[in-house]
Amino acid sequence: MKLLEFTIERDDKSGAFTASWDDPKGGGITTQAYSLAELPDAINEAVRCHFLNRKSPRKVALHFECDPILQLA
């Protein structure tokens, strides 16, 4: 496996971003972050934990269910 594709959704109530991936072998990965800046670290940690005893993928793709809107200061 060379690429994991996470589906990214935003929870309207909490404002958190949820990243999820379904493992074809069963199970999967789900993690959350409260900003887009925090999301890569949350995904990296979740992937590392999921593949603890086996070779982990080197690439992750993010598929946003809706286009994110970034607010500039």
Steps between C-alpha positions, in 0.01 A plus 500: 500500500654826391223758551228548760211726408332663797153651472486834680172631639427796724269466800270801491436489876856473631682646199747208511633330189456122494735291286403139430636209297350151468759222502417241230620233746246617758486786745645832406622832633302797629652808659403861567660843509354842569691673221645416161845580640463226765353241263827366346649429845181323613494286183872420525463381860189293419671333201810425708288336771283303254803355319708450815597139423502517121637714221314832477422689180727789406229721345163628621242676285224718642157503337282782630128426492448872444749768408663652810477873547807661650455821694788742469585739782 
